[in-house]
């Protein structure tokens, strides 16, 4: 337990030789908040391991400095881009706030968290998603806040879980959501990875997961917010319209 959440982490390497670039971290922040970091650096071997350590400690420092997830990714994109040696990294940063009963997350090319339980499932909006770190394109444009109160469970994960090969093809997000829901209140990261591994006949990528269950907290109206930062030029382009349409907003609204 840390802050107002019960959390667990787990990692399972891919089948075959070679070390991968999955990384994770959980850290106590000010005001009872808890920060979560999950990412995947492309490449394998000792070079990838060095870059994962660099990424993790850099992102941790930004969250500890008080930056919200989106801004932390935006700054990291500027600082880290030239230090990945031609590799790139997908990253998910999240912060649980017990005062509002919410989870705020931002992604750089990484799958959105799965949330199940008290108030249904979280259906992420992918329009205008931010790109990975290291591809030379501005990232940290999007941020989402969803309710996360006692009775709900959130899972942050690398794409090795969704892309595990089963007899029916790729496992996919829908089946991964079902597996998390089936684990119920006792869900753990290790339990989730073990369920995925049991269904998979090929595990060609590393798997890392962080599972979070609030133990206390309140909520202020079960709100959900979506944020998108655009330049003036981008605002005049199609990106803003696609994002608003994905949020269910019309021109009149």
C-alpha positions as CSV (number, residue, x, y, z in Angstrom):
1,X,0.0,0.0,0.0
2,X,1.1,3.5,-0.8
3,X,-0.9,6.7,-0.2
4,X,-4.6,5.8,-0.6
5,X,-4.1,2.9,-3.0
6,X,-3.1,-0.7,-3.0
7,X,-0.7,-1.4,-5.8
8,X,1.3,-4.2,-7.3
9,X,3.8,-4.5,-10.2
10,X,5.0,-7.4,-12.2
11,X,7.3,-8.1,-15.2
12,X,7.6,-11.2,-17.4
13,X,10.3,-11.4,-20.1
14,X,9.5,-12.5,-23.6
15,X,10.2,-16.1,-24.7
16,X,13.7,-16.5,-25.9
17,X,17.0,-14.7,-25.2
18,X,17.5,-11.0,-24.8
19,X,16.6,-8.3,-22.2
20,X,13.8,-5.9,-23.1
21,X,13.1,-2.3,-22.4
22,X,9.9,-2.4,-20.3
23,X,10.1,-0.3,-17.1
24,X,7.8,0.8,-14.3
25,X,7.8,2.8,-11.1
26,X,5.4,3.8,-8.3
27,X,6.1,6.8,-6.1
28,X,4.6,8.8,-3.3
29,X,3.9,12.4,-4.2
30,X,2.8,15.4,-2.1
31,X,-0.7,15.8,-0.8
32,X,-1.3,12.0,-0.5
33,X,-1.1,11.6,-4.3
34,X,0.6,8.6,-5.9
35,X,2.4,8.6,-9.2
36,X,2.8,5.7,-11.7
37,X,5.2,5.3,-14.6
38,X,5.1,2.6,-17.2
39,X,7.0,2.5,-20.5
40,X,8.7,0.5,-23.2
41,X,12.0,1.5,-24.9
42,X,12.5,-0.1,-28.3
43,X,15.5,-2.4,-28.7
44,X,16.9,-5.1,-26.5
45,X,20.1,-5.9,-24.6
46,X,22.3,-3.8,-22.3
47,X,21.9,-0.6,-24.3
48,X,18.1,-0.8,-23.9
49,X,18.5,-1.5,-20.1
50,X,20.6,1.6,-19.7
51,X,18.0,3.7,-21.6
52,X,15.2,2.4,-19.5
53,X,17.0,3.4,-16.3
54,X,17.6,6.9,-17.7
55,X,14.0,7.2,-18.8
56,X,12.6,6.0,-15.5
57,X,14.7,8.3,-13.2
58,X,14.1,11.3,-15.5
59,X,10.3,10.9,-15.5
60,X,10.3,10.2,-11.8
61,X,12.1,13.5,-11.2
62,X,9.5,15.5,-13.2
63,X,6.6,14.0,-11.3
64,X,8.3,14.6,-8.0
65,X,8.9,18.2,-9.0
66,X,5.1,18.6,-9.2
67,X,4.6,18.5,-13.0
68,X,1.3,17.0,-14.1
69,X,1.6,13.9,-16.4
70,X,1.1,15.8,-19.7
71,X,3.6,18.4,-18.9
72,X,6.1,15.9,-17.6
73,X,5.9,14.0,-21.0
74,X,6.2,17.3,-22.9
75,X,9.4,18.3,-21.1
76,X,10.7,14.7,-21.3
77,X,10.2,14.7,-25.0
78,X,12.4,17.8,-25.4
79,X,15.1,16.6,-23.0
80,X,15.3,12.8,-23.8
81,X,14.8,12.8,-27.6
82,X,18.5,13.1,-28.3
83,X,19.6,10.6,-25.6
84,X,17.9,7.5,-26.9
85,X,20.5,6.6,-29.5
86,X,18.0,6.2,-32.3
87,X,15.5,4.2,-30.2
88,X,12.1,5.5,-29.1
89,X,10.0,5.0,-26.0
90,X,6.3,4.7,-25.4
91,X,5.3,6.0,-21.9
92,X,2.3,6.3,-19.7
93,X,2.3,8.6,-16.7
94,X,-0.6,8.6,-14.2
95,X,-1.4,10.2,-10.8
96,X,-4.0,9.2,-8.3
97,X,-5.5,12.0,-6.2
98,X,-7.4,10.8,-3.2
99,X,-9.0,14.2,-2.6
100,X,-10.9,14.0,-5.9
101,X,-11.0,10.2,-6.3
102,X,-9.5,10.5,-9.7
103,X,-6.7,9.1,-11.9
104,X,-5.1,11.6,-14.3
105,X,-3.0,10.1,-17.0
106,X,-1.1,11.1,-20.2
107,X,0.3,8.8,-22.8
108,X,3.2,9.1,-25.3
109,X,2.3,6.4,-27.9
110,X,1.3,4.0,-25.1
111,X,-2.0,2.1,-24.5
112,X,-4.4,3.9,-22.2
113,X,-5.0,2.2,-18.8
114,X,-7.9,-0.2,-18.3
115,X,-10.3,0.8,-15.5
116,X,-13.0,-1.6,-14.4
117,X,-15.3,-1.9,-11.4
118,X,-17.5,0.6,-9.5
119,X,-18.6,2.8,-12.4
120,X,-18.1,0.6,-15.4
121,X,-15.3,0.4,-17.9
122,X,-13.1,3.3,-19.2
123,X,-13.4,3.7,-23.0
124,X,-10.3,5.8,-23.9
125,X,-10.4,8.5,-26.6
126,X,-7.5,7.9,-29.0
127,X,-8.1,10.9,-31.4
128,X,-5.2,13.3,-31.4
129,X,-3.0,10.9,-29.4
130,X,0.5,12.0,-28.5
131,X,3.5,10.3,-30.3
132,X,6.2,8.3,-28.5
133,X,9.3,10.0,-27.1
134,X,12.3,9.9,-29.4
135,X,10.7,10.2,-32.8
136,X,11.4,13.9,-33.1
137,X,7.8,15.1,-32.9
138,X,6.3,17.1,-30.1
139,X,4.5,15.0,-27.5
140,X,2.6,15.6,-24.2
141,X,-0.4,17.1,-26.0
142,X,-3.2,15.0,-24.3
143,X,-4.3,14.3,-20.7
144,X,-7.3,12.5,-19.3
145,X,-8.8,12.4,-15.9
146,X,-11.2,9.6,-14.9
147,X,-12.9,8.5,-11.6
148,X,-10.9,6.0,-9.6
149,X,-12.6,5.4,-6.2
150,X,-12.8,2.4,-3.9
151,X,-14.4,-0.5,-5.8
152,X,-12.6,0.3,-9.0
153,X,-9.4,-1.2,-10.4
154,X,-7.0,0.3,-12.9
155,X,-4.3,-1.5,-14.9
156,X,-1.4,0.1,-16.6
157,X,0.4,-2.3,-19.0
158,X,2.9,-2.6,-21.8
159,X,1.7,-3.8,-25.2
160,X,3.2,-7.2,-24.7
161,X,-0.1,-8.1,-22.8
162,X,-2.5,-7.0,-25.6
163,X,-0.3,-8.4,-28.3
164,X,0.2,-11.9,-26.8
165,X,-0.7,-14.5,-29.4
166,X,-3.5,-16.9,-28.7
167,X,-5.2,-19.6,-30.7
168,X,-7.7,-17.0,-31.9
169,X,-5.1,-14.4,-32.8
170,X,-3.9,-11.4,-30.8
171,X,-5.3,-11.2,-27.2
172,X,-6.5,-7.6,-27.6
173,X,-7.7,-4.9,-25.2
174,X,-11.2,-6.3,-24.9
175,X,-10.1,-9.7,-23.7
176,X,-7.5,-8.1,-21.4
177,X,-10.2,-6.0,-19.8
178,X,-12.3,-9.2,-19.3
179,X,-9.3,-10.9,-17.6
180,X,-8.8,-7.9,-15.2
181,X,-12.6,-7.9,-14.4
182,X,-12.5,-11.6,-13.7
183,X,-9.8,-11.2,-11.2
184,X,-12.1,-8.9,-9.2
185,X,-11.2,-7.1,-6.0
186,X,-8.1,-9.3,-5.5
187,X,-6.5,-8.4,-8.9
188,X,-2.8,-8.0,-8.9
189,X,-0.3,-7.3,-11.6
190,X,1.2,-10.8,-11.3
191,X,-2.2,-12.4,-11.5
192,X,-3.1,-10.4,-14.6
193,X,0.2,-11.4,-16.4
194,X,-0.2,-15.0,-15.4
195,X,-3.8,-15.0,-16.8
196,X,-2.4,-13.6,-20.1
197,X,0.4,-16.1,-20.2
198,X,-2.0,-18.9,-19.6
199,X,-4.0,-17.9,-22.7
200,X,-1.1,-17.2,-24.9
201,X,0.8,-19.7,-27.0
202,X,3.5,-17.2,-28.1
203,X,4.9,-14.4,-25.9
204,X,7.1,-12.6,-28.3
205,X,7.4,-9.4,-26.2
206,X,8.1,-8.5,-22.6
207,X,5.1,-7.9,-20.3
208,X,4.9,-5.3,-17.5
209,X,1.9,-4.3,-15.5
210,X,0.9,-2.1,-12.6
211,X,-2.5,-2.7,-11.0
212,X,-4.0,-0.1,-8.7
213,X,-7.0,-0.3,-6.3
214,X,-8.0,2.7,-4.2
215,X,-8.4,2.0,-0.5
216,X,-9.7,5.4,0.4
217,X,-10.8,8.7,-1.2
218,X,-13.8,10.6,-2.3
219,X,-15.1,11.7,-5.6
220,X,-16.4,15.1,-6.8
221,X,-19.2,14.1,-9.2
222,X,-17.6,11.1,-11.0
223,X,-16.2,13.5,-13.5
224,X,-14.1,12.8,-16.6
225,X,-12.1,15.4,-18.4
226,X,-10.1,15.4,-21.7
227,X,-7.5,17.9,-22.4
228,X,-5.7,18.7,-25.7
229,X,-3.0,21.4,-26.2
230,X,-2.8,22.7,-29.8
231,X,-0.9,25.5,-31.4
232,X,-2.8,28.2,-33.3
233,X,-2.0,26.5,-36.6
234,X,-3.0,23.1,-35.3
235,X,-6.3,24.6,-34.0
236,X,-7.2,25.6,-37.5
237,X,-6.5,22.1,-38.9
238,X,-8.5,18.9,-38.6
239,X,-7.0,17.6,-35.4
240,X,-9.2,19.7,-33.1
241,X,-12.4,18.7,-35.0
242,X,-11.5,15.0,-34.8
243,X,-10.8,15.3,-31.1
244,X,-14.1,17.1,-30.3
245,X,-16.1,14.6,-32.4
246,X,-14.4,11.7,-30.5
247,X,-15.5,13.4,-27.3
248,X,-19.1,13.5,-28.6
249,X,-19.2,17.3,-29.0
250,X,-21.0,18.9,-32.0
251,X,-20.2,22.3,-33.5
252,X,-23.0,23.9,-31.5
253,X,-21.7,22.5,-28.2
